[in-house]
Structure formats: structure tokens, C-alpha cells
Amino acid sequence: MTPEALIDAYCAAWSEPDATARTAQLGAVLSDDARYTDPRTDVAGPEALSAHIEAVLSARPGSRVERTTAVDEHHGVARFGWRALDADGSILIEGIDVVELTANGSIARIVGFFGRLASS
């Protein structure tokens, strides 16, 4: 799977309301011990990330995440921009994720940042 396909499948999991389907989606693209970190949480494994997503979706039913930039990748590390949309399509938050890829083509780590980078 290409880095773009991995990342798009990961983003799609943030929109999946069914916990079983979401965990399976994450399991297909994350390594068993993959770590997800953002300013509000730090979890390891597809099941723990699925539970975190469940909490987010419970607070904002119908919300979804979409990739908003090209995937920039080198040496097994990628970055991309994303946004979370409310059920009505309004933007809830934007950010950037940095992804570490494994040698066998799965995601080993995701580090998320909220908001746009400030100018210096």
C-alpha cells in the first residue's frame, strides 16, 4: 500500500461510527504496537486508538476527518495536513500529522498537531 493509501485509510477510520469496523480498519494500516499522540492523548495499538476515536465521535456525531494536502514522505516518515469536519460540513479543527512508517508498509507512529503552523 502506498503512503497515501495508508494515510487515507487511517483518516477514514476517524469517520467510521461502528467500533468493530473502525478497529478492523485501523488494524489493517497500523502495526500492532502503533502509537498515536496528539495534544490531548497518547495511546498505543489499534484498539486503544479506536476507543479514543469513539470518544471523539460520541462528542461530535457525524464528524469526519479528511486529508487536505499531499503526503510528503521520505526515509520512512511522512507528513500531511488534515481537517475535522462537523456533521454539517463546518470545520472543527485543522492540523498536521507526522507519520512513521514501518519497513513492511504499516504505520508505526502518528504524532498529531492541532492548528496551522505560525509564521516566524
MILOFI-241285 format. One record per residue (C-alpha): residue number from 1; residue in three letters; x, y negated, z. Coordinates in Angstrom, 2 decimals, always signed. Each point is the difference from the previous one (the first is absolute). Example, Ala and Ser with C-alpha at 12.3 -4.5 7.8 and 13.67 -1.06 7.14 Angstrom:
<recs>
<rec n="1" res="ALA" c1="+12.30" c2="+4.50" c3="+7.80"/>
<rec n="2" res="SER" c1="+1.37" c2="-3.44" c3="-0.66"/>
</recs>
This chain:
<recs>
<rec n="1" res="MET" c1="+0.00" c2="+0.00" c3="+0.00"/>
<rec n="2" res="THR" c1="+1.33" c2="-3.47" c3="-0.81"/>
<rec n="3" res="PRO" c1="+0.48" c2="-2.54" c3="+2.80"/>
<rec n="4" res="GLU" c1="-2.96" c2="-1.95" c3="-1.44"/>
<rec n="5" res="ALA" c1="-2.25" c2="+3.07" c3="+0.12"/>
<rec n="6" res="LEU" c1="+1.08" c2="+0.81" c3="+3.56"/>
<rec n="7" res="ILE" c1="-0.66" c2="-3.54" c3="+1.15"/>
<rec n="8" res="ASP" c1="-3.34" c2="-0.24" c3="-1.78"/>
<rec n="9" res="ALA" c1="-1.12" c2="+3.27" c3="+1.61"/>
<rec n="10" res="TYR" c1="+1.15" c2="-1.30" c3="+3.39"/>
<rec n="11" res="CYS" c1="-1.95" c2="-3.26" c3="-0.53"/>
<rec n="12" res="ALA" c1="-3.10" c2="+1.97" c3="-1.04"/>
<rec n="13" res="ALA" c1="+0.09" c2="+1.84" c3="+3.32"/>
<rec n="14" res="TRP" c1="-0.61" c2="-3.34" c3="+1.75"/>
<rec n="15" res="SER" c1="-3.36" c2="-0.12" c3="-1.81"/>
<rec n="16" res="GLU" c1="-1.12" c2="+3.59" c3="+0.69"/>
<rec n="17" res="PRO" c1="-2.75" c2="+0.12" c3="+2.67"/>
<rec n="18" res="ASP" c1="+0.05" c2="+3.81" c3="+0.36"/>
<rec n="19" res="ALA" c1="+2.66" c2="+0.97" c3="+2.56"/>
<rec n="20" res="THR" c1="+0.62" c2="+3.46" c3="-1.45"/>
<rec n="21" res="ALA" c1="+0.41" c2="-1.29" c3="-3.54"/>
<rec n="22" res="ARG" c1="+2.16" c2="-2.92" c3="+1.20"/>
<rec n="23" res="THR" c1="+2.33" c2="+2.28" c3="+1.99"/>
<rec n="24" res="ALA" c1="+0.33" c2="+2.29" c3="-3.02"/>
<rec n="25" res="GLN" c1="+0.81" c2="-3.00" c3="-2.24"/>
<rec n="26" res="LEU" c1="+2.68" c2="-1.15" c3="+2.42"/>
<rec n="27" res="GLY" c1="+1.37" c2="+3.53" c3="+0.37"/>
<rec n="28" res="ALA" c1="+0.46" c2="+0.17" c3="-3.77"/>
<rec n="29" res="VAL" c1="+2.28" c2="-3.07" c3="-0.10"/>
<rec n="30" res="LEU" c1="+1.62" c2="-0.24" c3="+3.45"/>
<rec n="31" res="SER" c1="+2.64" c2="+2.25" c3="+1.50"/>
<rec n="32" res="ASP" c1="-1.21" c2="+1.91" c3="+3.09"/>
<rec n="33" res="ASP" c1="+1.90" c2="-2.35" c3="+2.31"/>
<rec n="34" res="ALA" c1="-0.53" c2="-3.22" c3="-2.00"/>
<rec n="35" res="ARG" c1="-0.06" c2="-3.13" c3="+2.16"/>
<rec n="36" res="TYR" c1="-2.31" c2="-2.98" c3="-0.52"/>
<rec n="37" res="THR" c1="+0.81" c2="-3.28" c3="+1.75"/>
<rec n="38" res="ASP" c1="-1.68" c2="-3.39" c3="-0.22"/>
<rec n="39" res="PRO" c1="-0.26" c2="-2.92" c3="+2.46"/>
<rec n="40" res="ARG" c1="-2.86" c2="+1.75" c3="+1.85"/>
<rec n="41" res="THR" c1="+0.90" c2="+3.71" c3="-0.03"/>
<rec n="42" res="ASP" c1="+2.71" c2="+2.61" c3="-0.36"/>
<rec n="43" res="VAL" c1="-1.13" c2="+3.57" c3="-0.76"/>
<rec n="44" res="ALA" c1="+1.55" c2="+3.18" c3="-1.37"/>
<rec n="45" res="GLY" c1="-1.56" c2="+2.63" c3="-2.28"/>
<rec n="46" res="PRO" c1="-2.95" c2="+0.03" c3="-2.39"/>
<rec n="47" res="GLU" c1="-2.52" c2="+0.85" c3="+2.76"/>
<rec n="48" res="ALA" c1="+1.07" c2="-2.92" c3="+2.21"/>
<rec n="49" res="LEU" c1="-0.07" c2="-2.43" c3="-2.92"/>
<rec n="50" res="SER" c1="-3.43" c2="+1.30" c3="-1.00"/>
<rec n="51" res="ALA" c1="-1.24" c2="-0.65" c3="+3.54"/>
<rec n="52" res="HIS" c1="+1.40" c2="-3.54" c3="-0.13"/>
<rec n="53" res="ILE" c1="-1.74" c2="-0.60" c3="-3.33"/>
<rec n="54" res="GLU" c1="-3.22" c2="+1.37" c3="+1.55"/>
<rec n="55" res="ALA" c1="+0.18" c2="-2.70" c3="+2.67"/>
<rec n="56" res="VAL" c1="+0.58" c2="-2.70" c3="-2.61"/>
<rec n="57" res="LEU" c1="-2.87" c2="+1.23" c3="-2.19"/>
<rec n="58" res="SER" c1="-2.31" c2="+0.25" c3="+3.03"/>
<rec n="59" res="ALA" c1="+0.62" c2="-3.68" c3="+0.72"/>
<rec n="60" res="ARG" c1="-0.47" c2="-0.96" c3="-3.65"/>
<rec n="61" res="PRO" c1="-2.33" c2="+2.49" c3="-1.73"/>
<rec n="62" res="GLY" c1="+0.35" c2="+0.00" c3="-3.77"/>
<rec n="63" res="SER" c1="+3.37" c2="-1.72" c3="+0.01"/>
<rec n="64" res="ARG" c1="+2.74" c2="+1.14" c3="-2.35"/>
<rec n="65" res="VAL" c1="+3.68" c2="-0.54" c3="-0.77"/>
<rec n="66" res="GLU" c1="+1.41" c2="-0.60" c3="-3.44"/>
<rec n="67" res="ARG" c1="+3.50" c2="-0.48" c3="-1.35"/>
<rec n="68" res="THR" c1="+0.45" c2="-3.51" c3="-1.40"/>
<rec n="69" res="THR" c1="+3.53" c2="+0.10" c3="-1.43"/>
<rec n="70" res="ALA" c1="+2.25" c2="+2.24" c3="-1.98"/>
<rec n="71" res="VAL" c1="+1.96" c2="+2.57" c3="+2.00"/>
<rec n="72" res="ASP" c1="+3.62" c2="-1.10" c3="+0.35"/>
<rec n="73" res="GLU" c1="+2.16" c2="+3.08" c3="+0.68"/>
<rec n="74" res="HIS" c1="+3.66" c2="+0.90" c3="+0.27"/>
<rec n="75" res="HIS" c1="+2.08" c2="+2.58" c3="+1.91"/>
<rec n="76" res="GLY" c1="-3.04" c2="+1.67" c3="+1.50"/>
<rec n="77" res="VAL" c1="-1.53" c2="-3.20" c3="+1.40"/>
<rec n="78" res="ALA" c1="-2.97" c2="-1.84" c3="-1.47"/>
<rec n="79" res="ARG" c1="-2.00" c2="-3.12" c3="+0.79"/>
<rec n="80" res="PHE" c1="-3.37" c2="-1.23" c3="-1.16"/>
<rec n="81" res="GLY" c1="-2.61" c2="-2.61" c3="+0.79"/>
<rec n="82" res="TRP" c1="-3.50" c2="+0.92" c3="+1.10"/>
<rec n="83" res="ARG" c1="-3.21" c2="-1.52" c3="+1.27"/>
<rec n="84" res="ALA" c1="-2.86" c2="+1.27" c3="+2.12"/>
<rec n="85" res="LEU" c1="-3.44" c2="-0.92" c3="-1.26"/>
<rec n="86" res="ASP" c1="-3.21" c2="-0.09" c3="+2.01"/>
<rec n="87" res="ALA" c1="-3.04" c2="+1.87" c3="-1.30"/>
<rec n="88" res="ASP" c1="-1.16" c2="-3.20" c3="-1.74"/>
<rec n="89" res="GLY" c1="+3.36" c2="-0.36" c3="-1.81"/>
<rec n="90" res="SER" c1="+1.34" c2="-2.87" c3="+2.09"/>
<rec n="91" res="ILE" c1="+3.67" c2="+0.19" c3="+0.97"/>
<rec n="92" res="LEU" c1="+0.54" c2="+1.01" c3="+3.63"/>
<rec n="93" res="ILE" c1="+3.80" c2="+0.02" c3="+0.00"/>
<rec n="94" res="GLU" c1="+2.91" c2="+0.28" c3="-2.39"/>
<rec n="95" res="GLY" c1="+3.44" c2="+1.40" c3="+0.56"/>
<rec n="96" res="ILE" c1="+2.98" c2="+1.94" c3="-1.21"/>
<rec n="97" res="ASP" c1="+1.04" c2="+3.57" c3="+0.74"/>
<rec n="98" res="VAL" c1="+3.47" c2="+1.47" c3="-0.19"/>
<rec n="99" res="VAL" c1="-0.01" c2="+3.73" c3="-0.68"/>
<rec n="100" res="GLU" c1="+2.78" c2="+2.54" c3="+0.46"/>
<rec n="101" res="LEU" c1="-0.27" c2="+2.94" c3="-2.37"/>
<rec n="102" res="THR" c1="+1.28" c2="+3.52" c3="+0.62"/>
<rec n="103" res="ALA" c1="+2.24" c2="+1.86" c3="-2.44"/>
<rec n="104" res="ASN" c1="-2.90" c2="+2.38" c3="-0.78"/>
<rec n="105" res="GLY" c1="-2.37" c2="-2.80" c3="-0.99"/>
<rec n="106" res="SER" c1="-2.13" c2="-0.78" c3="+3.03"/>
<rec n="107" res="ILE" c1="-0.22" c2="-3.03" c3="+2.29"/>
<rec n="108" res="ALA" c1="+2.16" c2="+0.23" c3="+3.13"/>
<rec n="109" res="ARG" c1="-0.65" c2="-3.43" c3="+1.49"/>
<rec n="110" res="ILE" c1="-2.22" c2="-3.02" c3="-0.54"/>
<rec n="111" res="VAL" c1="+0.71" c2="-3.34" c3="+1.64"/>
<rec n="112" res="GLY" c1="-2.76" c2="-2.54" c3="-0.48"/>
<rec n="113" res="PHE" c1="+0.13" c2="-3.76" c3="+0.38"/>
<rec n="114" res="PHE" c1="-3.07" c2="-2.23" c3="+0.19"/>
<rec n="115" res="GLY" c1="-0.21" c2="-3.28" c3="-1.94"/>
<rec n="116" res="ARG" c1="+2.12" c2="-1.44" c3="-2.74"/>
<rec n="117" res="LEU" c1="+3.68" c2="-0.74" c3="+0.44"/>
<rec n="118" res="ALA" c1="+0.55" c2="-3.60" c3="+1.04"/>
<rec n="119" res="SER" c1="+2.29" c2="-2.25" c3="-2.04"/>
<rec n="120" res="SER" c1="+3.29" c2="-0.91" c3="+1.61"/>
</recs>
